[in-house]
């Protein structure tokens, strides 16, 4: 009989009795006295029917998406100095392309005078020809380096956004836990008042009263620890976003599988490494261009005494002592190193992908099962726990144990919810898909307002 009562109450507590004190506090009501247990039960049922409970695990709140808070968050995020630095780096990279697309050699002007029996004056101009296309090689490298930079910025933004949203998730979850522990502490103090009244009339032993007192002390400690966790979470958000308030209310209903499950070079997390391979190939071409024998032509005018002379010259470097073959070999080996580096990063990312697609469906299934049991089962049984304990049908130790089980059930739901957020954010951030995904969730007006940010720059490029 006792096991049946505990099991049914465990399933129903989170959706019913456990929320009364918090909901009453939000509404400015007084907590029920120990003599109003029947009225307390009826009010709890009424709260459930009217869906006035204050926890975010209720269906309407847990299905919240991005529209309510994402535009303000992105505006705050794009105003951060780190993001402004990314935009400055992008502009600097564009200037580097213009700098690279300039002539490799400038002409040289020479003037000469000889003091002899016949004074000699000469004027010469020479120009080295870019026969090996050094300018083209440098320009192509600069262009690819800009592409690499934009890919790095896309990945950085995704990782930064994942950290920011994870901090908001931790803050939200810690506040839920804090509110719950506050309610549990208040409930345990009411139970202690009831226990003292029962001791006075002889319905409860002094040992049972001590058990209730120990439970109150334990609840106070748990409330204090929840307060510490909430303070730490608030501090993390403050460090990342400053003191501007963010109306974050979760996006559990909007969690979805990533944009792409295909691990290919176009995935933001791999794009930079893949382009590094292309960069080493271009640098090998640049080495060939730099070590090529570029000829020089010259035109000179000379006056010796009364005689005028015109000269035309051509010079070609002779690469006999050093043909730069070892330099070319070093550049070629860089290609092999870059290829292996890319393959290593690809292997790590594939393992992360397998972990995500193994973890996410299982967590989702457990979370859905938990919600169905908590929100849909045991509705009628939750309000009877205190009544049966006061009537003597439940021993005090069993009553306190059932309360602990109910608390564990609620906190387990919070842990599942946090794990879902963390798993999704970790993968979307490490794979570099989060920036583009969140950008797609913004309303069209918000997108236009952020057209100058690094986010839109990277999205437009890829």
N, C-alpha and C positions, 0 to 999 in steps of 0.2 A: 504493500500500500504506500509506504513512504517513498520507495523508489519510483513508483508511478507518479506520485505528486511532484517529486523533484524533477523528473524528466520532462513532464508537461510544463512545469513552471520555467524550466531552463529554456524551452523553446519559445516561450511567450513573453518572458520578462522584458526583453529589449523593446518589443513593440508596444508593451503595455505599462506595467507598474513601475518600471525603472525610470520612466521619463516624467513622472508626475511633478516631482519637486522642481526640476529644471523648467518645465513648462509653466508651472505656477509662478516661479521667480520671474520669468520673462513677462508674465501677465500682471505682475504686481500683487499676487494673491498670497494669503497666509498658508503655511504648510498645515496639513490636517493634524489635529490632536490625536492622542492615543484613544480617545473615546469616540472617534468618528471613523472607524475603520470601514463600516458599511458604506457610509457616504463617500469615503475615499475610493472605494471600489467602483461605485457608480460613476464618479467623476472621471476616473481613468477610462472607463468604457466610453463615456461621452467624448473625451478627448480623442480617442481613437476613431470614433465614428466621424468626428468633424475634422480629422487629420490636422490637429493642432500641435502635434509633437514637435519638439525643437531640434531633433538630431538630423544631420544631413544624410543619414542612411535611409531616410524615407524616399519612396520612389521618385517623387517630383524633383527632389534636390539631387539625388544621385544620378539622374539623367540629364543634369545641366550640361550645357555645351560651352562653346567658346565665346559666343556672341556677347554675353553680358560683361565679360572682363578682358577679353583678349585685346581689343583696340587700345584700351588705356594702358595695358601692360606693354604692348609693342611701342607705344609712344614713349613711355618711360624708359624702356630698354634702349631704344634708338637714341635717346638723349644722353646715354652713359658715355663717359670719356673714352672707354675702350672701343665702343662702336664708332665714335667719331674718329679715333685713330685709324680704324680700318678703312674708313672712307678716305682719309688723308693718304694712306698707303696706296690705295687704288689710283688716286690722282697722280701720285708720284710715279707709279708704274707706267701710266700713260705718257708722262713726260719722258720716261726712259726710252720709249719706242721712238719718239721724235728725235731724241739725242742719238740713238743708234743709227737712224736712217739719215746719216750725214756722210759726206765723202770721207774716205779713209785717209787720203793724202791731200795736203795743200801744196800749191806750187811753191817753188823756191826761187828767190831772186838773188843773183850774185853780181857784185860790182868789184872791179879790179883795176889797179893802177900800177904801172911800172915806170920808175924814174931811170932813164938810160939816155944814151945819145939821141935816140928817138923815143920820146915819151909814148907809152902805150896805155890806152884806155879800153876797157872791155865791160860789156854789160851782157849778162846771161840770165835766162829763165829756164827752169827745168820742172818737169812734172813726172811723178811716178804713177804708172798706170795700175789700177786695181785689177790686175789680170786674174787673180785667184778669187775674186768676188768676196773680199773681206767684208765689204759693206753689207752685202746681202746676207752673209752668215750671221753677222752681229745683229742685224735687224730681225731675222727670223728667231734668233735666240731671245731677244728682248720681247718679242710678241708672245713667245711661248712662256716666258717667265711671268708675263702679265696673266696669262691663263692659269698658271700654277698659283699665282697669288690670289686670284679670284676663287679658285677651288679651295685654297686654304681658308679664305675668309668665310666661304659658305660652310665649311666644316666647323670652323671656330664659332660661328654664329649659332649653329645647331647645338654644339656642346655648351655654349654659354646659356642659350635658352633652356636647354635641358636642366642645367644647374639652377637657373632662376626658378623655373616652374617646380622643380623638385623641392626647392626651399619653400615655395608657397604651399605645396602639398604637405610637407612636414609641418608647417605652421598650422595649416587647417586641421590636420589629423591630431596634432598635439592639443589644439584647442578643444576638439571633440572629446579627447581623453580627459582633459582638465575639467570640462563641464560634467562629464560622467562621474569622475572621481569626486567632484564637489557634491553632486547629487547623492552619491553613495555615502559620503561622509555625513551629510545631513540626515539621510535615511537611517544610518547606524545610530546617530544620536537620538532619533525618535524611538528607535527600538530600545535604546538604553532607558529612556523615560518610561516606556511600557514595562520593561523588565523590573524597574524599581517599584512601580505600582503593584506588579504581580507579587514581588517579594513581600510587600507590606501586607497583602491579603493572604499570603501563604500559598500562592499558586506557583511559586518559582523558588528554587533553592538558591542559596548564596553562591554555590559553585557555578550555577548557570549564569547568575548575574556577573560573576567575574569573567566568564567566557564572553559575554556581551561587551563588557568593558574592554577586554583585550581586542575584540573586533573593532571597537571604536578607535582604539589607539592605532591599530593596523591601518584602518581607513584614513586616519589623519596622516600617517606616514606616506601612504600611497598618494594622497592628495598633494602633499608637499613635493613628492618626486615628480608628479605630473606638472606641478607648477614650474619646477626646474626645467623640465623638458620643454614646456611652452616658452619659457624665457629664452632658452637657447635657440629655439626655432625662430622666435621673433628677432633675435640678434642676427641670425643668418640672413633673414630677409632684409633687415636694416642695412647690413653690409653690402648686399647685392643691389638693392633698389633705392636706398635712402629712406627717408621718413615719409615719402609720398604714399598715402594709403592705396592699396590695390584691392578691388572688389572681387577677389578670387573666391569662387564657390564650386570648384571642381568641374570635371568633365568626364566622369565615369561613363556616362551614356554615349560619349563621343569617341571613346577608345576604339580604335580599329586597327586592322593589320596595316603594316607600312605600305607606302606607295608601290614599292617594287620588291619582289623576293629574289630577283635575279642579281647575282653577284657578278658585276661586269665592270670594266674600266670607267663607265660613266657614273657609277655610284659615287656620290661626293667624297666618301671616305677613301676611295681608291683612285679618284681622278687625279689627284696631285701626284701620287706615286707612279701612276701610268705616264703622266706627262713628264715626270723626271726621267723615265726611260727615253722618251722622245727627245728630251733636252740633252741627254748624253750623246745621242746620235747626232744632234745638231752641233754639239761641241766638237765631236770628232770631225765633222765637216769644217768647223771653224779652224781646227788645228791644221787641216790640209790647206785651207785658204791662207792662214797666217804664215805657214812655212813654204808657201809657193814662191817661186822666183818672179817677182814683179819687176818688169823692165822700167827704165826711166828714159825719157827723151828730153833733150835740151836744145835750146836755140840761143845762140850768142852773137853779139855784134862787137867788133873790135876795130879800133883805129890805132895804127902804128905809124907814127910820123905823118906823112901825107897819104898813107894807104889805108883804105877801109876794107875790113874783112867780115864775112858772114859765115858762121859755123853752125852745124847741125850735128847733134850727138845722140848716141843710143848706148845705154849700159844695161847689162843683164847680170844679176848675181850668179855666181858659179858655186853650186852647192856640192863641192867635192869633199871638203873636210867634214861637213856635217849635213847629211841628207834627211835628218829629223825622223828617221824610221822608228827610233825608240820612243820619241814623243807621240807618234801616231799609235804605237802599240799600247802605250799607257791610256790614251783616249779610248781605244777599242776595248780595253779591259774595263773601263768605267761603265761601258754599256752592259757588260755581263753582270757587274755588281748591282747596277740599278735594276736589272731584270730580276735578279734573285731577291732583292729587297721588295720589289713589287709582289712577287709570289709569296714571300713571307707575310706581308700585310694582308694579302688576299686570303691566305690560309687562316690567319687569326680572325679576320672578319667573317669567314664562313663558319668558324666555330662559334662565334658570337651569334650568328644568325640561327644556327641549329639550336643553341641554348634558348634563344628567344622563342622560336616556334615550338620548342618542346615545353617551355615554361608557361607561356601566355595562355594557351588553351586550357591547360590544367588548372591554373589559377582562376581563370574565368569560370570554369565549371564549378570549382569549389565555392567561389564567391556567389554564384547564382544559387547553388544549393543552400548555402547559408542564408541568403536573403529570403528564399522561399520558406525555409523553416522558421526563421525569425519573424517574418512579416505575416505569414499566412497560417501558422500553426500555434496552438496553445493560447488563442485569444481569450478564451473564457476562463482559463485556469490561473492566470497570473495574479489576479487580485485576491485570491484565496490564501496566499501564503501566510501573511501576517495574521489573518483570522484563525487559521488552523493552529498556528503556533500559540496564539493567545488562548485558544480553547483547550490547549494541551494535547491536541492530536499529533503534533510534531514536537519532538524533543528539541531543546535549544541548540545542541550541537548539530543536529540534522538541519535545523533552520539556518544556522550560520553557514554550514557547508553548502547548502543550496544557494545562498546568497553569493558565495564565492564562485560557484559554478556559473551562476547567471552573469557575474562580472566577467569571468573568463570568456564566456560566449560572446559578449559584446566586444571585448578587447580583441578577441580573435577575428571578429569581423573587420575591425579597424585595421588590423595587421594585414588581412587579405586585401583590403582596399588599397592600403599603402603599397603592398607588394605589386599589385597590378599597375599602379602608376609608375613605380620605380622600374619595373621590367620594360614597360613601353617607352619611358623616357630614356632609359639607358641605351636601348637599341636605336631609337630614332636619333638620339644625339650622337652616338658613336658612329653610326652609318652616315650621318650628315643629312638626313632627310627631314629633320624637324623644322628647319627654317622654311623650306618650301611648303611643307604641310601646313604650318601655322599661317603662312602668307596666304594660302588658298582659303583659309577659314575666315579671313578678314572681310568685312563688308566692302563693297566697291568704293565707298567714300573714304574708308580708312586706307585702302590701297593707294588711292590717288594722293592722299595726304602724306604718304610715306615714300613717294616716288623718288625722293632725293637720297634715301638711305642706302646703306651698303646692302641691305637685304634685297631690295629691288634690283640693284645693280647685278648682284650675283644671279638672281633668278632670271633676269633678262638675258644674261650671257649664256645660260645653260637651259 
